[in-house]
């Protein structure tokens, strides 16, 4: 990664954070909880930039401009809202599960081969 890429990434992130700070307080609170949830669940797209988070801010800006509250946009179950957003995304949990399955299958194959 070049220095210029790092600088551009930081500029993009700062602009994103500034957009979040412009949201009404209830949206800021819900956004921060969504951000925490997504970082814990770990959709892989979060590595590639802020596209997913930026899309949420777009949605929140639109909701705020229509005079809706944050929970009117997301629904009262914010985790379910997040899960719906990332339902087709590969997560770190998926990768971990695949690795465990692979290791178990490899170990089972060794056991099976020894008993033959």
Biopython code that builds the backbone (N, CA, C, O; Angstrom):
import numpy as np
from Bio.PDB.StructureBuilder import StructureBuilder

atoms = [
    (1, "UNK", "N", (0.849, -1.178, 0.000)),
    (1, "UNK", "CA", (0.000, 0.000, 0.000)),
    (1, "UNK", "C", (0.895, 1.241, 0.000)),
    (1, "UNK", "O", (1.825, 1.374, 0.795)),
    (2, "UNK", "N", (0.579, 2.112, -0.898)),
    (2, "UNK", "CA", (1.369, 3.343, -1.003)),
    (2, "UNK", "C", (0.938, 4.361, 0.045)),
    (2, "UNK", "O", (-0.180, 4.321, 0.558)),
    (3, "UNK", "N", (1.849, 5.268, 0.345)),
    (3, "UNK", "CA", (1.562, 6.351, 1.300)),
    (3, "UNK", "C", (0.360, 7.160, 0.824)),
    (3, "UNK", "O", (-0.500, 7.524, 1.625)),
    (4, "UNK", "N", (0.299, 7.437, -0.459)),
    (4, "UNK", "CA", (-0.810, 8.219, -1.016)),
    (4, "UNK", "C", (-2.152, 7.514, -0.764)),
    (4, "UNK", "O", (-3.154, 8.173, -0.485)),
    (5, "UNK", "N", (-2.172, 6.192, -0.860)),
    (5, "UNK", "CA", (-3.399, 5.428, -0.599)),
    (5, "UNK", "C", (-3.826, 5.567, 0.862)),
    (5, "UNK", "O", (-5.012, 5.688, 1.171)),
    (6, "UNK", "N", (-2.834, 5.546, 1.752)),
    (6, "UNK", "CA", (-3.133, 5.701, 3.178)),
    (6, "UNK", "C", (-3.699, 7.081, 3.453)),
    (6, "UNK", "O", (-4.671, 7.223, 4.194)),
    (7, "UNK", "N", (-3.099, 8.089, 2.863)),
    (7, "UNK", "CA", (-3.568, 9.471, 3.053)),
    (7, "UNK", "C", (-4.988, 9.626, 2.517)),
    (7, "UNK", "O", (-5.837, 10.230, 3.174)),
    (8, "UNK", "N", (-5.247, 9.089, 1.337)),
    (8, "UNK", "CA", (-6.589, 9.169, 0.749)),
    (8, "UNK", "C", (-7.611, 8.438, 1.617)),
    (8, "UNK", "O", (-8.732, 8.912, 1.800)),
    (9, "UNK", "N", (-7.212, 7.275, 2.152)),
    (9, "UNK", "CA", (-8.094, 6.524, 3.032)),
    (9, "UNK", "C", (-8.453, 7.296, 4.289)),
    (9, "UNK", "O", (-9.598, 7.271, 4.740)),
    (10, "UNK", "N", (-7.469, 7.979, 4.849)),
    (10, "UNK", "CA", (-7.721, 8.788, 6.046)),
    (10, "UNK", "C", (-8.644, 9.959, 5.733)),
    (10, "UNK", "O", (-9.533, 10.284, 6.520)),
    (11, "UNK", "N", (-8.432, 10.587, 4.588)),
    (11, "UNK", "CA", (-9.303, 11.706, 4.182)),
    (11, "UNK", "C", (-10.737, 11.218, 4.018)),
    (11, "UNK", "O", (-11.686, 11.869, 4.455)),
    (12, "UNK", "N", (-10.875, 10.061, 3.379)),
    (12, "UNK", "CA", (-12.207, 9.488, 3.162)),
    (12, "UNK", "C", (-12.873, 9.178, 4.494)),
    (12, "UNK", "O", (-14.057, 9.460, 4.680)),
    (13, "UNK", "N", (-12.113, 8.596, 5.428)),
    (13, "UNK", "CA", (-12.674, 8.267, 6.741)),
    (13, "UNK", "C", (-13.079, 9.528, 7.497)),
    (13, "UNK", "O", (-14.151, 9.570, 8.099)),
    (14, "UNK", "N", (-12.230, 10.556, 7.472)),
    (14, "UNK", "CA", (-12.571, 11.815, 8.168)),
    (14, "UNK", "C", (-13.832, 12.443, 7.595)),
    (14, "UNK", "O", (-14.665, 12.954, 8.343)),
    (15, "UNK", "N", (-13.979, 12.410, 6.275)),
    (15, "UNK", "CA", (-15.190, 12.945, 5.642)),
    (15, "UNK", "C", (-16.407, 12.134, 6.072)),
    (15, "UNK", "O", (-17.483, 12.687, 6.300)),
    (16, "UNK", "N", (-16.232, 10.836, 6.177)),
    (16, "UNK", "CA", (-17.317, 9.960, 6.616)),
    (16, "UNK", "C", (-17.735, 10.296, 8.048)),
    (16, "UNK", "O", (-18.923, 10.436, 8.339)),
    (17, "UNK", "N", (-16.753, 10.423, 8.933)),
    (17, "UNK", "CA", (-17.033, 10.754, 10.335)),
    (17, "UNK", "C", (-17.727, 12.107, 10.435)),
    (17, "UNK", "O", (-18.626, 12.281, 11.258)),
    (18, "UNK", "N", (-17.323, 13.060, 9.612)),
    (18, "UNK", "CA", (-17.966, 14.383, 9.612)),
    (18, "UNK", "C", (-19.437, 14.259, 9.221)),
    (18, "UNK", "O", (-20.292, 14.941, 9.786)),
    (19, "UNK", "N", (-19.726, 13.397, 8.263)),
    (19, "UNK", "CA", (-21.126, 13.178, 7.867)),
    (19, "UNK", "C", (-21.931, 12.598, 9.028)),
    (19, "UNK", "O", (-23.071, 13.000, 9.262)),
    (20, "UNK", "N", (-21.341, 11.662, 9.743)),
    (20, "UNK", "CA", (-22.033, 11.044, 10.882)),
    (20, "UNK", "C", (-22.323, 12.094, 11.945)),
    (20, "UNK", "O", (-23.404, 12.101, 12.533)),
    (21, "UNK", "N", (-21.359, 12.985, 12.196)),
    (21, "UNK", "CA", (-21.531, 14.031, 13.215)),
    (21, "UNK", "C", (-22.623, 15.030, 12.848)),
    (21, "UNK", "O", (-23.156, 15.717, 13.719)),
    (22, "UNK", "N", (-22.955, 15.114, 11.567)),
    (22, "UNK", "CA", (-24.010, 16.025, 11.116)),
    (22, "UNK", "C", (-25.407, 15.426, 11.289)),
    (22, "UNK", "O", (-26.405, 16.140, 11.197)),
    (23, "UNK", "N", (-25.476, 14.134, 11.534)),
    (23, "UNK", "CA", (-26.772, 13.473, 11.717)),
    (23, "UNK", "C", (-27.400, 13.885, 13.044)),
    (23, "UNK", "O", (-26.689, 14.263, 13.975)),
    (24, "UNK", "N", (-28.743, 13.814, 13.139)),
    (24, "UNK", "CA", (-29.385, 14.036, 14.440)),
    (24, "UNK", "C", (-28.850, 13.040, 15.477)),
    (24, "UNK", "O", (-28.365, 11.965, 15.123)),
    (25, "UNK", "N", (-28.943, 13.402, 16.735)),
    (25, "UNK", "CA", (-28.345, 12.618, 17.824)),
    (25, "UNK", "C", (-28.826, 11.167, 17.839)),
    (25, "UNK", "O", (-28.024, 10.255, 18.040)),
    (26, "UNK", "N", (-30.136, 10.941, 17.627)),
    (26, "UNK", "CA", (-30.615, 9.553, 17.664)),
    (26, "UNK", "C", (-29.985, 8.715, 16.552)),
    (26, "UNK", "O", (-29.704, 7.533, 16.750)),
    (27, "UNK", "N", (-29.767, 9.313, 15.401)),
    (27, "UNK", "CA", (-29.107, 8.614, 14.301)),
    (27, "UNK", "C", (-27.638, 8.330, 14.639)),
    (27, "UNK", "O", (-27.116, 7.266, 14.306)),
    (28, "UNK", "N", (-26.985, 9.271, 15.292)),
    (28, "UNK", "CA", (-25.585, 9.062, 15.676)),
    (28, "UNK", "C", (-25.456, 7.885, 16.634)),
    (28, "UNK", "O", (-24.547, 7.065, 16.508)),
    (29, "UNK", "N", (-26.373, 7.810, 17.590)),
    (29, "UNK", "CA", (-26.346, 6.720, 18.571)),
    (29, "UNK", "C", (-26.549, 5.377, 17.874)),
    (29, "UNK", "O", (-25.802, 4.428, 18.114)),
    (30, "UNK", "N", (-27.550, 5.303, 17.020)),
    (30, "UNK", "CA", (-27.844, 4.051, 16.314)),
    (30, "UNK", "C", (-26.700, 3.700, 15.370)),
    (30, "UNK", "O", (-26.322, 2.533, 15.266)),
    (31, "UNK", "N", (-26.145, 4.694, 14.682)),
    (31, "UNK", "CA", (-25.018, 4.440, 13.780)),
    (31, "UNK", "C", (-23.842, 3.826, 14.540)),
    (31, "UNK", "O", (-23.246, 2.851, 14.083)),
    (32, "UNK", "N", (-23.512, 4.394, 15.694)),
    (32, "UNK", "CA", (-22.366, 3.883, 16.463)),
    (32, "UNK", "C", (-22.601, 2.442, 16.911)),
    (32, "UNK", "O", (-21.672, 1.635, 16.933)),
    (33, "UNK", "N", (-23.839, 2.122, 17.266)),
    (33, "UNK", "CA", (-24.146, 0.741, 17.658)),
    (33, "UNK", "C", (-24.064, -0.188, 16.450)),
    (33, "UNK", "O", (-23.585, -1.316, 16.569)),
    (34, "UNK", "N", (-24.526, 0.271, 15.294)),
    (34, "UNK", "CA", (-24.414, -0.520, 14.065)),
    (34, "UNK", "C", (-22.946, -0.752, 13.741)),
    (34, "UNK", "O", (-22.546, -1.868, 13.406)),
    (35, "UNK", "N", (-22.158, 0.283, 13.838)),
    (35, "UNK", "CA", (-20.728, 0.181, 13.547)),
    (35, "UNK", "C", (-20.075, -0.859, 14.470)),
    (35, "UNK", "O", (-19.315, -1.708, 14.006)),
    (36, "UNK", "N", (-20.368, -0.792, 15.766)),
    (36, "UNK", "CA", (-19.810, -1.762, 16.712)),
    (36, "UNK", "C", (-20.242, -3.176, 16.350)),
    (36, "UNK", "O", (-19.433, -4.104, 16.356)),
    (37, "UNK", "N", (-21.510, -3.331, 16.039)),
    (37, "UNK", "CA", (-22.048, -4.648, 15.694)),
    (37, "UNK", "C", (-21.344, -5.203, 14.459)),
    (37, "UNK", "O", (-20.923, -6.359, 14.439)),
    (38, "UNK", "N", (-21.222, -4.372, 13.439)),
    (38, "UNK", "CA", (-20.595, -4.835, 12.206)),
    (38, "UNK", "C", (-19.120, -5.165, 12.402)),
    (38, "UNK", "O", (-18.612, -6.104, 11.789)),
    (39, "UNK", "N", (-18.436, -4.416, 13.238)),
    (39, "UNK", "CA", (-17.036, -4.732, 13.507)),
    (39, "UNK", "C", (-16.900, -6.043, 14.267)),
    (39, "UNK", "O", (-15.923, -6.767, 14.082)),
    (40, "UNK", "N", (-17.869, -6.354, 15.120)),
    (40, "UNK", "CA", (-17.823, -7.620, 15.859)),
    (40, "UNK", "C", (-18.181, -8.797, 14.960)),
    (40, "UNK", "O", (-17.513, -9.830, 14.995)),
    (41, "UNK", "N", (-19.220, -8.649, 14.165)),
    (41, "UNK", "CA", (-19.671, -9.717, 13.282)),
    (41, "UNK", "C", (-18.679, -9.916, 12.154)),
    (41, "UNK", "O", (-18.427, -11.046, 11.737)),
    (42, "UNK", "N", (-18.119, -8.833, 11.659)),
    (42, "UNK", "CA", (-17.014, -8.899, 10.727)),
    (42, "UNK", "C", (-17.306, -9.168, 9.275)),
    (42, "UNK", "O", (-16.698, -10.072, 8.701)),
    (43, "UNK", "N", (-18.221, -8.421, 8.637)),
    (43, "UNK", "CA", (-18.324, -8.607, 7.189)),
    (43, "UNK", "C", (-17.021, -8.187, 6.517)),
    (43, "UNK", "O", (-16.458, -7.142, 6.841)),
    (44, "UNK", "N", (-16.564, -8.973, 5.615)),
    (44, "UNK", "CA", (-15.261, -8.762, 4.995)),
    (44, "UNK", "C", (-15.194, -7.436, 4.243)),
    (44, "UNK", "O", (-14.117, -6.850, 4.132)),
    (45, "UNK", "N", (-16.327, -6.951, 3.724)),
    (45, "UNK", "CA", (-16.315, -5.695, 2.970)),
    (45, "UNK", "C", (-15.791, -4.508, 3.773)),
    (45, "UNK", "O", (-15.322, -3.530, 3.190)),
    (46, "UNK", "N", (-15.861, -4.576, 5.084)),
    (46, "UNK", "CA", (-15.395, -3.451, 5.897)),
    (46, "UNK", "C", (-13.902, -3.207, 5.718)),
    (46, "UNK", "O", (-13.423, -2.099, 5.956)),
    (47, "UNK", "N", (-13.164, -4.233, 5.301)),
    (47, "UNK", "CA", (-11.728, -4.061, 5.063)),
    (47, "UNK", "C", (-11.495, -3.183, 3.845)),
    (47, "UNK", "O", (-10.549, -2.396, 3.810)),
    (48, "UNK", "N", (-12.353, -3.319, 2.857)),
    (48, "UNK", "CA", (-12.151, -2.651, 1.571)),
    (48, "UNK", "C", (-12.547, -1.180, 1.581)),
    (48, "UNK", "O", (-12.637, -0.567, 0.517)),
    (49, "UNK", "N", (-12.776, -0.622, 2.709)),
    (49, "UNK", "CA", (-13.148, 0.781, 2.770)),
    (49, "UNK", "C", (-14.416, 0.958, 3.570)),
    (49, "UNK", "O", (-14.799, 0.101, 4.367)),
    (50, "UNK", "N", (-15.052, 2.074, 3.345)),
    (50, "UNK", "CA", (-16.223, 2.399, 4.156)),
    (50, "UNK", "C", (-17.518, 2.337, 3.358)),
    (50, "UNK", "O", (-18.516, 2.942, 3.750)),
    (51, "UNK", "N", (-17.512, 1.616, 2.253)),
    (51, "UNK", "CA", (-18.687, 1.552, 1.388)),
    (51, "UNK", "C", (-19.964, 1.174, 2.108)),
    (51, "UNK", "O", (-20.981, 1.850, 1.956)),
    (52, "UNK", "N", (-19.930, 0.103, 2.893)),
    (52, "UNK", "CA", (-21.108, -0.354, 3.621)),
    (52, "UNK", "C", (-21.553, 0.698, 4.632)),
    (52, "UNK", "O", (-22.736, 1.029, 4.712)),
    (53, "UNK", "N", (-20.605, 1.218, 5.398)),
    (53, "UNK", "CA", (-20.945, 2.235, 6.404)),
    (53, "UNK", "C", (-21.437, 3.520, 5.746)),
    (53, "UNK", "O", (-22.345, 4.177, 6.256)),
    (54, "UNK", "N", (-20.843, 3.871, 4.628)),
    (54, "UNK", "CA", (-21.266, 5.069, 3.901)),
    (54, "UNK", "C", (-22.700, 4.918, 3.402)),
    (54, "UNK", "O", (-23.478, 5.872, 3.413)),
    (55, "UNK", "N", (-23.033, 3.718, 2.971)),
    (55, "UNK", "CA", (-24.405, 3.454, 2.521)),
    (55, "UNK", "C", (-25.408, 3.622, 3.651)),
    (55, "UNK", "O", (-26.520, 4.104, 3.436)),
    (56, "UNK", "N", (-25.014, 3.224, 4.854)),
    (56, "UNK", "CA", (-25.887, 3.393, 6.022)),
    (56, "UNK", "C", (-26.070, 4.875, 6.317)),
    (56, "UNK", "O", (-27.176, 5.314, 6.633)),
    (57, "UNK", "N", (-24.995, 5.644, 6.215)),
    (57, "UNK", "CA", (-25.100, 7.092, 6.439)),
    (57, "UNK", "C", (-26.014, 7.712, 5.377)),
    (57, "UNK", "O", (-26.823, 8.584, 5.694)),
    (58, "UNK", "N", (-25.894, 7.272, 4.126)),
    (58, "UNK", "CA", (-26.796, 7.763, 3.069)),
    (58, "UNK", "C", (-28.252, 7.516, 3.463)),
    (58, "UNK", "O", (-29.093, 8.409, 3.363)),
    (59, "UNK", "N", (-28.536, 6.295, 3.912)),
    (59, "UNK", "CA", (-29.890, 5.930, 4.326)),
    (59, "UNK", "C", (-30.353, 6.794, 5.498)),
    (59, "UNK", "O", (-31.499, 7.241, 5.530)),
    (60, "UNK", "N", (-29.459, 7.027, 6.459)),
    (60, "UNK", "CA", (-29.798, 7.829, 7.620)),
    (60, "UNK", "C", (-30.022, 9.293, 7.240)),
    (60, "UNK", "O", (-30.933, 9.941, 7.755)),
    (61, "UNK", "N", (-29.198, 9.802, 6.348)),
    (61, "UNK", "CA", (-29.392, 11.193, 5.901)),
    (61, "UNK", "C", (-30.752, 11.350, 5.225)),
    (61, "UNK", "O", (-31.452, 12.340, 5.436)),
    (62, "UNK", "N", (-31.109, 10.376, 4.426)),
    (62, "UNK", "CA", (-32.420, 10.423, 3.756)),
    (62, "UNK", "C", (-33.551, 10.356, 4.771)),
    (62, "UNK", "O", (-34.514, 11.118, 4.680)),
    (63, "UNK", "N", (-33.440, 9.442, 5.743)),
    (63, "UNK", "CA", (-34.463, 9.325, 6.783)),
    (63, "UNK", "C", (-34.596, 10.597, 7.597)),
    (63, "UNK", "O", (-35.707, 11.036, 7.897)),
    (64, "UNK", "N", (-33.474, 11.187, 7.954)),
    (64, "UNK", "CA", (-33.494, 12.431, 8.734)),
    (64, "UNK", "C", (-34.128, 13.560, 7.927)),
    (64, "UNK", "O", (-34.877, 14.372, 8.470)),
    (65, "UNK", "N", (-33.827, 13.609, 6.624)),
    (65, "UNK", "CA", (-34.394, 14.675, 5.792)),
    (65, "UNK", "C", (-35.911, 14.538, 5.654)),
    (65, "UNK", "O", (-36.607, 15.521, 5.397)),
    (66, "UNK", "N", (-36.419, 13.315, 5.825)),
    (66, "UNK", "CA", (-37.861, 13.080, 5.772)),
    (66, "UNK", "C", (-38.521, 13.247, 7.142)),
    (66, "UNK", "O", (-39.733, 13.084, 7.283)),
    (67, "UNK", "N", (-37.704, 13.573, 8.150)),
    (67, "UNK", "CA", (-38.231, 13.798, 9.494)),
    (67, "UNK", "C", (-38.489, 12.520, 10.277)),
    (67, "UNK", "O", (-39.192, 12.546, 11.288)),
    (68, "UNK", "N", (-37.939, 11.420, 9.831)),
    (68, "UNK", "CA", (-38.120, 10.150, 10.538)),
    (68, "UNK", "C", (-37.075, 10.011, 11.631)),
    (68, "UNK", "O", (-35.973, 10.550, 11.526)),
    (69, "UNK", "N", (-37.429, 9.286, 12.676)),
    (69, "UNK", "CA", (-36.463, 8.946, 13.715)),
    (69, "UNK", "C", (-35.605, 7.781, 13.257)),
    (69, "UNK", "O", (-35.967, 7.063, 12.325)),
    (70, "UNK", "N", (-34.491, 7.598, 13.898)),
    (70, "UNK", "CA", (-33.550, 6.541, 13.496)),
    (70, "UNK", "C", (-34.194, 5.163, 13.542)),
    (70, "UNK", "O", (-34.006, 4.363, 12.626)),
    (71, "UNK", "N", (-34.954, 4.875, 14.601)),
    (71, "UNK", "CA", (-35.563, 3.554, 14.715)),
    (71, "UNK", "C", (-36.722, 3.349, 13.741)),
    (71, "UNK", "O", (-37.123, 2.213, 13.486)),
    (72, "UNK", "N", (-37.259, 4.434, 13.199)),
    (72, "UNK", "CA", (-38.245, 4.292, 12.131)),
    (72, "UNK", "C", (-37.577, 3.791, 10.855)),
    (72, "UNK", "O", (-38.209, 3.119, 10.039)),
    (73, "UNK", "N", (-36.318, 4.116, 10.689)),
    (73, "UNK", "CA", (-35.552, 3.691, 9.514)),
    (73, "UNK", "C", (-35.051, 2.262, 9.688)),
    (73, "UNK", "O", (-35.157, 1.451, 8.768)),
    (74, "UNK", "N", (-34.511, 1.952, 10.853)),
    (74, "UNK", "CA", (-33.902, 0.633, 11.065)),
    (74, "UNK", "C", (-34.872, -0.400, 11.603)),
    (74, "UNK", "O", (-34.668, -1.599, 11.417)),
    (75, "UNK", "N", (-35.921, 0.050, 12.264)),
    (75, "UNK", "CA", (-36.775, -0.847, 13.027)),
    (75, "UNK", "C", (-36.219, -0.940, 14.439)),
    (75, "UNK", "O", (-35.091, -0.517, 14.690)),
    (76, "UNK", "N", (-36.993, -1.485, 15.356)),
    (76, "UNK", "CA", (-36.556, -1.507, 16.752)),
    (76, "UNK", "C", (-35.458, -2.534, 17.006)),
    (76, "UNK", "O", (-34.714, -2.405, 17.978)),
    (77, "UNK", "N", (-35.341, -3.552, 16.153)),
    (77, "UNK", "CA", (-34.287, -4.560, 16.299)),
    (77, "UNK", "C", (-33.128, -4.198, 15.374)),
    (77, "UNK", "O", (-33.075, -4.617, 14.217)),
    (78, "UNK", "N", (-32.206, -3.413, 15.914)),
    (78, "UNK", "CA", (-31.100, -2.888, 15.107)),
    (78, "UNK", "C", (-30.163, -4.016, 14.660)),
    (78, "UNK", "O", (-29.606, -3.958, 13.564)),
    (79, "UNK", "N", (-29.989, -5.029, 15.490)),
    (79, "UNK", "CA", (-29.143, -6.169, 15.094)),
    (79, "UNK", "C", (-29.753, -6.894, 13.898)),
    (79, "UNK", "O", (-29.033, -7.307, 12.989)),
    (80, "UNK", "N", (-31.064, -7.051, 13.894)),
    (80, "UNK", "CA", (-31.733, -7.694, 12.748)),
    (80, "UNK", "C", (-31.565, -6.841, 11.492)),
    (80, "UNK", "O", (-31.398, -7.374, 10.395)),
    (81, "UNK", "N", (-31.608, -5.527, 11.651)),
    (81, "UNK", "CA", (-31.368, -4.612, 10.530)),
    (81, "UNK", "C", (-29.964, -4.856, 9.962)),
    (81, "UNK", "O", (-29.785, -4.954, 8.748)),
    (82, "UNK", "N", (-28.981, -4.951, 10.849)),
    (82, "UNK", "CA", (-27.602, -5.200, 10.427)),
    (82, "UNK", "C", (-27.489, -6.552, 9.735)),
    (82, "UNK", "O", (-26.857, -6.669, 8.686)),
    (83, "UNK", "N", (-28.103, -7.569, 10.326)),
    (83, "UNK", "CA", (-28.044, -8.906, 9.740)),
    (83, "UNK", "C", (-28.643, -8.918, 8.339)),
    (83, "UNK", "O", (-28.140, -9.602, 7.447)),
    (84, "UNK", "N", (-29.701, -8.171, 8.155)),
    (84, "UNK", "CA", (-30.330, -8.098, 6.829)),
    (84, "UNK", "C", (-29.391, -7.434, 5.820)),
    (84, "UNK", "O", (-29.307, -7.859, 4.668)),
    (85, "UNK", "N", (-28.694, -6.402, 6.258)),
    (85, "UNK", "CA", (-27.762, -5.696, 5.371)),
    (85, "UNK", "C", (-26.635, -6.622, 4.912)),
    (85, "UNK", "O", (-26.214, -6.568, 3.756)),
    (86, "UNK", "N", (-26.155, -7.460, 5.809)),
    (86, "UNK", "CA", (-24.988, -8.293, 5.481)),
    (86, "UNK", "C", (-25.354, -9.744, 5.185)),
    (86, "UNK", "O", (-24.474, -10.604, 5.159)),
    (87, "UNK", "N", (-26.625, -10.028, 4.965)),
    (87, "UNK", "CA", (-27.052, -11.423, 4.812)),
    (87, "UNK", "C", (-26.349, -12.145, 3.668)),
    (87, "UNK", "O", (-26.136, -13.355, 3.750)),
    (88, "UNK", "N", (-25.986, -11.439, 2.612)),
    (88, "UNK", "CA", (-25.300, -12.065, 1.489)),
    (88, "UNK", "C", (-23.795, -11.823, 1.510)),
    (88, "UNK", "O", (-23.101, -12.131, 0.542)),
    (89, "UNK", "N", (-23.299, -11.278, 2.596)),
    (89, "UNK", "CA", (-21.874, -10.965, 2.716)),
    (89, "UNK", "C", (-21.147, -12.082, 3.447)),
    (89, "UNK", "O", (-21.687, -12.702, 4.364)),
    (90, "UNK", "N", (-19.940, -12.320, 3.034)),
    (90, "UNK", "CA", (-19.102, -13.287, 3.741)),
    (90, "UNK", "C", (-18.513, -12.583, 4.962)),
    (90, "UNK", "O", (-18.037, -11.451, 4.875)),
    (91, "UNK", "N", (-18.555, -13.267, 6.089)),
    (91, "UNK", "CA", (-18.044, -12.685, 7.329)),
    (91, "UNK", "C", (-16.829, -13.468, 7.806)),
    (91, "UNK", "O", (-16.542, -14.560, 7.315)),
    (92, "UNK", "N", (-16.131, -12.898, 8.760)),
    (92, "UNK", "CA", (-15.010, -13.603, 9.362)),
    (92, "UNK", "C", (-15.503, -14.852, 10.086)),
    (92, "UNK", "O", (-14.784, -15.848, 10.163)),
    (93, "UNK", "N", (-16.710, -14.805, 10.610)),
    (93, "UNK", "CA", (-17.285, -15.988, 11.253)),
    (93, "UNK", "C", (-17.443, -17.110, 10.228)),
    (93, "UNK", "O", (-17.185, -18.272, 10.543)),
    (94, "UNK", "N", (-17.862, -16.780, 9.015)),
    (94, "UNK", "CA", (-17.982, -17.781, 7.947)),
    (94, "UNK", "C", (-16.625, -18.406, 7.640)),
    (94, "UNK", "O", (-16.510, -19.625, 7.516)),
    (95, "UNK", "N", (-15.615, -17.578, 7.520)),
    (95, "UNK", "CA", (-14.267, -18.069, 7.217)),
    (95, "UNK", "C", (-13.771, -18.975, 8.346)),
    (95, "UNK", "O", (-13.174, -20.021, 8.091)),
    (96, "UNK", "N", (-14.018, -18.573, 9.578)),
    (96, "UNK", "CA", (-13.606, -19.368, 10.728)),
    (96, "UNK", "C", (-14.330, -20.716, 10.730)),
    (96, "UNK", "O", (-13.718, -21.758, 10.963)),
    (97, "UNK", "N", (-15.627, -20.682, 10.472)),
    (97, "UNK", "CA", (-16.411, -21.914, 10.432)),
    (97, "UNK", "C", (-15.893, -22.851, 9.337)),
    (97, "UNK", "O", (-15.768, -24.056, 9.557)),
    (98, "UNK", "N", (-15.594, -22.300, 8.160)),
    (98, "UNK", "CA", (-15.052, -23.109, 7.072)),
    (98, "UNK", "C", (-13.718, -23.733, 7.472)),
    (98, "UNK", "O", (-13.449, -24.890, 7.151)),
    (99, "UNK", "N", (-12.889, -22.971, 8.168)),
    (99, "UNK", "CA", (-11.583, -23.487, 8.582)),
    (99, "UNK", "C", (-11.745, -24.609, 9.604)),
    (99, "UNK", "O", (-11.012, -25.597, 9.560)),
    (100, "UNK", "N", (-12.690, -24.466, 10.514)),
    (100, "UNK", "CA", (-12.948, -25.519, 11.500)),
    (100, "UNK", "C", (-13.456, -26.775, 10.800)),
    (100, "UNK", "O", (-12.996, -27.881, 11.085)),
    (101, "UNK", "N", (-14.401, -26.601, 9.888)),
    (101, "UNK", "CA", (-14.931, -27.749, 9.141)),
    (101, "UNK", "C", (-13.818, -28.460, 8.383)),
    (101, "UNK", "O", (-13.772, -29.690, 8.352)),
    (102, "UNK", "N", (-12.932, -27.699, 7.778)),
    (102, "UNK", "CA", (-11.820, -28.277, 7.024)),
    (102, "UNK", "C", (-10.907, -29.080, 7.947)),
    (102, "UNK", "O", (-10.502, -30.194, 7.613)),
    (103, "UNK", "N", (-10.583, -28.508, 9.114)),
    (103, "UNK", "CA", (-9.711, -29.192, 10.067)),
    (103, "UNK", "C", (-10.367, -30.467, 10.598)),
    (103, "UNK", "O", (-9.701, -31.495, 10.725)),
    (104, "UNK", "N", (-11.647, -30.413, 10.905)),
    (104, "UNK", "CA", (-12.353, -31.593, 11.401)),
    (104, "UNK", "C", (-12.373, -32.674, 10.320)),
    (104, "UNK", "O", (-12.115, -33.845, 10.599)),
    (105, "UNK", "N", (-12.677, -32.274, 9.098)),
    (105, "UNK", "CA", (-12.704, -33.247, 8.006)),
    (105, "UNK", "C", (-11.335, -33.881, 7.790)),
    (105, "UNK", "O", (-11.237, -35.082, 7.539)),
    (106, "UNK", "N", (-10.284, -33.079, 7.886)),
    (106, "UNK", "CA", (-8.929, -33.586, 7.720)),
    (106, "UNK", "C", (-8.593, -34.576, 8.847)),
    (106, "UNK", "O", (-8.015, -35.634, 8.596)),
    (107, "UNK", "N", (-8.954, -34.231, 10.072)),
    (107, "UNK", "CA", (-8.687, -35.106, 11.213)),
    (107, "UNK", "C", (-9.490, -36.400, 11.100)),
    (107, "UNK", "O", (-8.977, -37.480, 11.393)),
    (108, "UNK", "N", (-10.731, -36.290, 10.683)),
    (108, "UNK", "CA", (-11.577, -37.478, 10.527)),
    (108, "UNK", "C", (-11.035, -38.389, 9.437)),
    (108, "UNK", "O", (-11.107, -39.613, 9.554)),
    (109, "UNK", "N", (-10.500, -37.805, 8.391)),
    (109, "UNK", "CA", (-9.920, -38.599, 7.306)),
    (109, "UNK", "C", (-8.721, -39.379, 7.812)),
    (109, "UNK", "O", (-8.543, -40.543, 7.451)),
    (110, "UNK", "N", (-7.891, -38.752, 8.647)),
    (110, "UNK", "CA", (-6.727, -39.437, 9.221)),
    (110, "UNK", "C", (-7.177, -40.618, 10.075)),
    (110, "UNK", "O", (-6.599, -41.703, 10.001)),
    (111, "UNK", "N", (-8.209, -40.402, 10.883)),
    (111, "UNK", "CA", (-8.731, -41.465, 11.754)),
    (111, "UNK", "C", (-9.259, -42.603, 10.888)),
    (111, "UNK", "O", (-8.978, -43.772, 11.154)),
    (112, "UNK", "N", (-10.013, -42.266, 9.865)),
    (112, "UNK", "CA", (-10.577, -43.268, 8.966)),
    (112, "UNK", "C", (-9.481, -44.039, 8.251)),
    (112, "UNK", "O", (-9.566, -45.260, 8.117)),
    (113, "UNK", "N", (-8.442, -43.330, 7.787)),
    (113, "UNK", "CA", (-7.332, -43.982, 7.092)),
    (113, "UNK", "C", (-6.583, -44.938, 8.006)),
    (113, "UNK", "O", (-6.125, -45.984, 7.545)),
    (114, "UNK", "N", (-6.444, -44.616, 9.278)),
    (114, "UNK", "CA", (-5.734, -45.465, 10.232)),
    (114, "UNK", "C", (-6.506, -46.731, 10.549)),
    (114, "UNK", "O", (-5.907, -47.766, 10.841)),
    (115, "UNK", "N", (-7.826, -46.662, 10.494)),
    (115, "UNK", "CA", (-8.641, -47.823, 10.841)),
    (115, "UNK", "C", (-8.797, -48.776, 9.665)),
    (115, "UNK", "O", (-9.343, -49.866, 9.840)),
    (116, "UNK", "N", (-8.354, -48.419, 8.514)),
    (116, "UNK", "CA", (-8.469, -49.297, 7.326)),
    (116, "UNK", "C", (-7.361, -50.296, 7.278)),
    (116, "UNK", "O", (-7.301, -51.109, 6.355)),
]
sb = StructureBuilder()
sb.init_structure("model")
sb.init_model(0)
sb.init_chain("A")
sb.init_seg("    ")
for serial, (resi, resn, name, xyz) in enumerate(atoms, 1):
    if name == "N":
        sb.init_residue(resn, " ", resi, " ")
    sb.init_atom(name, np.array(xyz, "f"), 0.0, 1.0, " ", f" {name:<3s}", serial, name[0])
structure = sb.get_structure()
